[in-house]
Amino acid sequence: MDTAKIRISLIIPFYGVESYIGKCLSTVYEQDISEDEYEVICINDCSPDNSEEIVLEYAAKHSNLKLLKHDVNLKLGAARNTGLRAAKGRYVWFIDSDDYIKSNCLREILSYCEKNNLEIFHFGIQNNKGHIVRHLIDTDVITGPEEEIISKKQQSIEITFPWNRIYSRNFLLDNNLWFNDLYGGDVIHTIEAVNLCKRIKNVDRLYYFYRIDNSSSDTHSVQTAEKIYNMCYVLAREIKSIEPKMNDSWRHLVEECAPWRVNSSLKSILRLSNEEQQKLFDLLNANRELKKFVFSMGKTKLKLLLQFPLLTQVISYSYNLLRKIK
């Protein structure tokens, strides 16, 4: 394969998705540009099922598919980084292996990217049931912070998926924009990328279907103490740490993100079992510095829940009883 011809690299990490990855790859090969103009990089992050066998079936038919393997499970962020290091395309698209893309969309996507010399191309969100989850505000080519101000922060602070963005590979590499190993680390990557971006364009178009019926995915899995601890508290502290690096024009929007994440945990805590609630209290009590940070960000209601476990159990029982009645 002539790497000089590769216009875009589709990076697809996989783990435990044998029920879904076939659909993902079938749409990757229902495209309107020739296969020597794009590459498909699949990264096996020690998948325990038959996902790799399905990938190999596609590799036998398509010479532009490359399979990479991890010796140990490194999680999604590291797998995306492995794909990015191997990529040869001018642009990269990070695709989750349980999702899929629109047929015959690459020509249009690349037309937007190449014509406008974009660092980030950003489009709307729909799920696999065909419901539109997020419309975008169409823009000309602008900077990342300008996009955030126009869109009232919905694009990178509240909606942080990498799969509804096409990135310039050199933009990511030149700025050392790698995914981290935090739970929900997309948030940090997206905010930092948008902050540095000089050429971004939004279009209210839909090219990607994200799956809402995979209960094992991080996005749709049941809330646990560990998930709340990492997604709401550890991640919020990391967001707080990058605030000083943000462009002055939109720092005030980023500053809202850490307390929003901390306080968004309130309802999730009430829905936990007593056992999971206790696990959360134990995790926080074992990390006094993080607990202090959470209390500095938290509203009064959240502080009461985290400070008094018995009160939390009583409120939780009443809260869940009312939910059942409704």
Backbone torsions as a table, in degrees:
resi	resn	phi	psi	omega
1	MET	NA	129.7	179.9
2	ASP	-78.4	105.4	-175.5
3	THR	-65.2	-21.7	179.8
4	ALA	-66.6	-21.8	-178.5
5	LYS	-86.8	-11.4	-172.6
6	ILE	-71.9	118.7	-178.4
7	ARG	-92.6	-31.4	-177.4
8	ILE	-149.4	142.6	176.4
9	SER	-110.3	126.3	176.9
10	LEU	-98.0	114.3	-173.2
11	ILE	-104.4	118.3	-171.6
12	ILE	-129.6	91.4	172.1
13	PRO	-71.6	151.2	177.6
14	PHE	-144.1	147.4	177.1
15	TYR	-159.1	116.3	174.5
16	GLY	62.0	43.0	-175.1
17	VAL	-126.9	33.6	-176.4
18	GLU	-60.5	-23.3	179.1
19	SER	-79.6	-12.7	-170.8
20	TYR	-125.2	-26.4	-169.4
21	ILE	-68.0	-26.0	176.1
22	GLY	-62.1	-43.3	177.5
23	LYS	-63.4	-42.0	179.2
24	CYS	-58.1	-51.5	-176.5
25	LEU	-69.7	-31.7	179.0
26	SER	-63.3	-38.1	179.2
27	THR	-74.8	-30.0	176.1
28	VAL	-61.0	-29.4	-179.0
29	TYR	-103.3	14.0	171.1
30	GLU	-107.0	62.9	-171.3
31	GLN	-123.1	165.6	-171.4
32	ASP	-107.8	21.2	168.4
33	ILE	-126.5	159.0	-177.2
34	SER	-70.7	154.9	-175.2
35	GLU	-69.1	-17.2	176.4
36	ASP	-83.0	-0.6	176.9
37	GLU	-97.4	-6.8	176.4
38	TYR	-146.0	159.6	177.7
39	GLU	-126.9	153.5	178.9
40	VAL	-119.0	117.6	-178.2
41	ILE	-112.2	110.8	178.5
42	CYS	-102.6	133.2	-177.8
43	ILE	-117.8	115.2	178.0
44	ASN	-85.0	108.1	-179.5
45	ASP	-92.5	54.2	-178.7
46	CYS	60.6	47.6	179.5
47	SER	-63.0	132.6	-175.2
48	PRO	-85.9	-1.8	-174.1
49	ASP	-114.1	-153.1	-177.1
50	ASN	-96.6	20.4	-179.3
51	SER	-58.1	-42.2	-177.2
52	GLU	-63.0	-38.1	179.4
53	GLU	-61.0	-37.6	178.1
54	ILE	-67.0	-42.4	177.9
55	VAL	-61.0	-42.6	-179.7
56	LEU	-63.9	-32.6	175.8
57	GLU	-61.4	-41.5	177.9
58	TYR	-71.2	-37.5	179.9
59	ALA	-62.7	-32.8	179.5
60	ALA	-66.9	-23.7	-177.5
61	LYS	-101.1	-18.6	-172.7
62	HIS	-132.3	114.6	-175.8
63	SER	-72.5	-12.2	-179.3
64	ASN	-90.9	8.3	177.3
65	LEU	-98.8	127.0	179.0
66	LYS	-116.7	129.4	177.9
67	LEU	-105.0	124.2	175.2
68	LEU	-114.5	153.1	-176.6
69	LYS	-132.5	142.2	169.2
70	HIS	-95.3	143.7	176.8
71	ASP	-76.6	-28.0	176.3
72	VAL	-133.8	159.1	179.8
73	ASN	-72.0	115.4	-175.6
74	LEU	-108.0	-3.1	179.1
75	LYS	80.0	172.7	-166.9
76	LEU	-64.1	-44.3	-177.5
77	GLY	-58.9	-47.0	179.9
78	ALA	-65.1	-36.1	178.9
79	ALA	-66.4	-39.7	175.2
80	ARG	-62.0	-40.3	178.8
81	ASN	-63.7	-38.9	176.7
82	THR	-59.9	-43.5	178.2
83	GLY	-65.0	-40.8	-179.8
84	LEU	-63.9	-40.3	179.0
85	ARG	-63.1	-33.3	-177.5
86	ALA	-86.3	-14.5	-171.9
87	ALA	-67.6	147.0	178.2
88	LYS	-118.8	-11.0	-176.0
89	GLY	-72.0	156.6	174.8
90	ARG	-66.0	-33.6	178.8
91	TYR	-120.6	155.1	178.2
92	VAL	-129.9	146.4	177.5
93	TRP	-130.8	118.6	179.0
94	PHE	-89.3	113.5	-174.9
95	ILE	-113.7	129.2	175.9
96	ASP	-77.7	137.7	-169.0
97	SER	-72.6	-13.1	175.1
98	ASP	-94.6	-0.3	177.4
99	ASP	-104.3	-173.3	176.5
100	TYR	-156.9	166.9	-174.4
101	ILE	-114.0	165.2	-179.6
102	LYS	-70.1	139.8	175.5
103	SER	-65.7	145.1	173.8
104	ASN	53.4	49.5	-179.9
105	CYS	-113.5	-15.8	-171.7
106	LEU	-67.3	-35.4	179.3
107	ARG	-60.5	-47.5	-178.9
108	GLU	-65.8	-44.2	179.2
109	ILE	-57.9	-48.1	-177.4
110	LEU	-69.1	-29.8	175.6
111	SER	-61.6	-45.6	176.1
112	TYR	-60.8	-47.8	-174.1
113	CYS	-65.8	-49.3	-173.1
114	GLU	-75.5	-40.4	-179.5
115	LYS	-61.8	-36.3	-175.7
116	ASN	-102.6	4.3	179.7
117	ASN	49.9	51.9	-172.1
118	LEU	-79.7	149.5	168.0
119	GLU	-92.4	-34.3	175.0
120	ILE	-138.2	131.7	172.1
121	PHE	-114.5	126.4	-168.5
122	HIS	-123.9	132.0	-178.0
123	PHE	-135.7	173.8	-171.8
124	GLY	-73.9	-178.7	-173.9
125	ILE	-126.7	132.9	172.6
126	GLN	-137.5	155.7	178.5
127	ASN	-100.0	178.0	-175.0
128	ASN	-75.8	-1.8	172.6
129	LYS	-92.9	0.3	178.6
130	GLY	86.6	7.7	179.5
131	HIS	-87.2	131.4	178.1
132	ILE	-79.1	121.1	-176.9
133	VAL	-93.1	-34.5	-177.1
134	ARG	-147.9	117.0	168.2
135	HIS	-83.0	150.9	174.4
136	LEU	-108.5	160.1	172.1
137	ILE	-90.5	117.6	179.5
138	ASP	-59.8	139.1	178.2
139	THR	-134.1	163.6	164.2
140	ASP	-77.9	-169.6	175.0
141	VAL	-77.1	118.6	-177.1
142	ILE	-136.7	-179.1	175.9
143	THR	-85.4	163.3	179.4
144	GLY	-60.0	-51.2	177.6
145	PRO	-58.4	-36.3	176.8
146	GLU	-63.3	-38.9	178.5
147	GLU	-61.1	-42.1	-177.8
148	GLU	-64.8	-39.6	179.6
149	ILE	-66.8	-43.0	179.0
150	ILE	-62.6	-42.8	-173.4
151	SER	-88.6	3.6	180.0
152	LYS	56.8	47.3	172.1
153	LYS	66.2	3.4	-174.7
154	GLN	-69.2	-18.0	-168.9
155	GLN	-82.9	-44.5	-177.3
156	SER	-113.2	-22.7	-176.9
157	ILE	-86.8	-44.5	-178.7
158	GLU	-94.9	-32.3	-178.8
159	ILE	-119.6	106.3	-166.3
160	THR	-122.6	19.7	-178.2
161	PHE	-70.7	141.5	175.8
162	PRO	-80.7	-15.3	-173.0
163	TRP	-80.6	-9.5	172.1
164	ASN	-104.5	30.9	173.7
165	ARG	-138.9	137.6	170.0
166	ILE	-103.7	130.5	-177.1
167	TYR	-110.5	144.9	164.3
168	SER	-68.5	126.9	-179.0
169	ARG	-61.5	-43.7	-179.4
170	ASN	-65.2	-33.7	176.8
171	PHE	-60.1	-44.5	179.5
172	LEU	-66.9	-45.6	-176.7
173	LEU	-68.9	-44.2	-177.3
174	ASP	-64.2	-27.3	-178.8
175	ASN	-103.9	11.4	179.7
176	ASN	51.6	44.2	-179.1
177	LEU	-91.9	84.4	179.5
178	TRP	-104.6	152.5	175.6
179	PHE	-75.8	142.6	178.8
180	ASN	-96.9	178.8	-177.1
181	ASP	-99.7	14.3	175.6
182	LEU	-68.9	150.4	171.9
183	TYR	-70.5	117.5	-175.3
184	GLY	80.6	24.6	-175.7
185	GLY	-67.2	-8.5	173.8
186	ASP	-52.5	-34.0	-176.1
187	VAL	-58.9	-49.2	-178.5
188	ILE	-64.1	-46.6	-179.4
189	HIS	-58.3	-45.5	-177.0
190	THR	-67.2	-45.3	-179.3
191	ILE	-61.6	-44.6	-179.1
192	GLU	-67.0	-38.3	178.7
193	ALA	-65.6	-46.7	179.4
194	VAL	-62.2	-38.9	-179.3
195	ASN	-60.5	-35.1	-176.3
196	LEU	-92.8	-10.8	-171.5
197	CYS	-72.5	130.8	177.8
198	LYS	-102.7	-17.3	-177.1
199	ARG	-140.5	97.0	178.2
200	ILE	-128.1	148.9	177.2
201	LYS	-138.5	132.3	173.1
202	ASN	-97.2	139.1	168.0
203	VAL	-133.4	140.9	179.0
204	ASP	-85.8	64.3	-179.9
205	ARG	-123.9	162.1	-175.7
206	LEU	-127.6	118.6	-178.4
207	TYR	-123.8	-2.7	-168.3
208	TYR	-137.3	141.0	176.4
209	PHE	-116.2	115.0	177.3
210	TYR	-98.3	138.3	-169.9
211	ARG	-83.7	130.3	179.1
212	ILE	-108.3	1.4	-177.3
213	ASP	-112.4	23.0	173.1
214	ASN	-107.4	95.8	-174.1
215	SER	-68.7	-13.7	-179.6
216	SER	-88.1	-8.1	180.0
217	SER	-73.1	155.4	-179.6
218	ASP	-59.9	-38.8	-175.9
219	THR	-65.2	-37.9	-171.5
220	HIS	-111.1	4.4	179.9
221	SER	-70.9	159.1	-178.7
222	VAL	-64.4	143.3	178.1
223	GLN	-66.1	137.2	174.6
224	THR	-132.2	168.7	177.7
225	ALA	-58.9	-43.6	-177.8
226	GLU	-65.1	-39.2	179.9
227	LYS	-65.7	-44.0	178.0
228	ILE	-63.4	-44.7	-180.0
229	TYR	-56.1	-47.0	-176.2
230	ASN	-80.3	-44.4	-175.1
231	MET	-74.4	-33.9	-174.0
232	CYS	-101.1	-32.2	-172.6
233	TYR	-106.9	-54.2	178.5
234	VAL	-62.3	-44.0	-179.2
235	LEU	-66.7	-39.0	178.2
236	ALA	-61.2	-41.3	178.6
237	ARG	-63.6	-38.2	178.2
238	GLU	-66.4	-39.4	177.0
239	ILE	-62.1	-42.8	178.6
240	LYS	-59.2	-35.6	-176.9
241	SER	-71.1	-24.2	-178.9
242	ILE	-94.9	-5.0	-179.2
243	GLU	-53.4	-42.0	-178.6
244	PRO	-61.6	-21.3	-179.3
245	LYS	-83.1	-9.0	-173.6
246	MET	-75.6	148.3	175.5
247	ASN	-58.5	138.3	-176.7
248	ASP	-55.5	-31.7	-172.3
249	SER	-67.9	-22.0	-177.3
250	TRP	-133.8	11.4	-179.4
251	ARG	-58.8	-34.5	-178.9
252	HIS	-62.7	-28.2	177.3
253	LEU	-74.8	-40.3	178.1
254	VAL	-65.4	-35.3	-178.6
255	GLU	-62.5	-22.3	178.9
256	GLU	-78.7	-15.1	-170.5
257	CYS	-73.7	-43.7	-177.8
258	ALA	-62.4	-52.1	177.4
259	PRO	-63.6	-33.6	177.3
260	TRP	-61.9	-43.5	179.1
261	ARG	-65.1	-43.8	180.0
262	VAL	-59.9	-49.5	-174.0
263	ASN	-77.3	-17.6	176.6
264	SER	-69.5	-9.7	-179.1
265	SER	-79.2	-12.6	-170.7
266	LEU	-57.4	-54.6	-178.8
267	LYS	-64.6	-35.2	179.6
268	SER	-64.3	-37.4	178.5
269	ILE	-63.3	-43.1	-178.5
270	LEU	-64.1	-26.8	-178.9
271	ARG	-85.9	-9.2	178.5
272	LEU	-71.8	153.6	170.5
273	SER	-68.8	163.2	178.3
274	ASN	-57.3	-38.1	-179.4
275	GLU	-64.3	-44.3	179.6
276	GLU	-68.9	-35.8	175.8
277	GLN	-60.1	-43.5	179.4
278	GLN	-63.6	-37.2	176.8
279	LYS	-61.0	-40.9	179.1
280	LEU	-64.0	-45.1	177.6
281	PHE	-59.8	-40.7	-179.3
282	ASP	-65.8	-40.9	178.8
283	LEU	-61.8	-43.8	179.8
284	LEU	-69.2	-40.3	179.9
285	ASN	-66.9	-24.8	177.7
286	ALA	-80.8	-12.1	179.5
287	ASN	-128.6	81.7	-173.2
288	ARG	-62.2	-35.8	-179.5
289	GLU	-64.1	-42.7	179.2
290	LEU	-68.5	-39.1	178.9
291	LYS	-61.6	-39.9	177.4
292	LYS	-62.6	-40.9	178.3
293	PHE	-63.2	-46.5	-179.8
294	VAL	-58.7	-43.1	179.8
295	PHE	-66.9	-30.2	178.5
296	SER	-70.5	-26.0	-178.8
297	MET	-96.2	-25.7	-169.0
298	GLY	-77.1	148.1	173.0
299	LYS	-78.9	168.6	-173.9
300	THR	-56.8	-42.8	-178.3
301	LYS	-60.4	-43.4	-179.5
302	LEU	-67.1	-40.8	179.1
303	LYS	-59.9	-41.3	179.4
304	LEU	-63.1	-42.4	179.5
305	LEU	-61.3	-42.9	-175.7
306	LEU	-78.5	-20.4	-177.1
307	GLN	-89.7	-28.5	-173.5
308	PHE	-128.3	93.4	-177.1
309	PRO	-57.7	-40.9	-179.1
310	LEU	-64.9	-40.9	176.9
311	LEU	-62.1	-39.9	179.0
312	THR	-60.8	-42.3	179.7
313	GLN	-63.5	-40.9	179.4
314	VAL	-65.5	-48.0	-179.8
315	ILE	-64.2	-39.5	-179.7
316	SER	-62.2	-43.0	179.2
317	TYR	-60.7	-46.5	-179.4
318	SER	-65.6	-41.6	-178.8
319	TYR	-61.5	-47.2	-177.8
320	ASN	-72.4	-30.1	175.5
321	LEU	-65.1	-44.7	177.3
322	LEU	-62.5	-37.9	178.0
323	ARG	-62.4	-40.3	-179.9
324	LYS	-66.9	-41.9	-179.9
325	ILE	-62.1	-42.1	179.8
326	LYS	-67.7	NA	NA
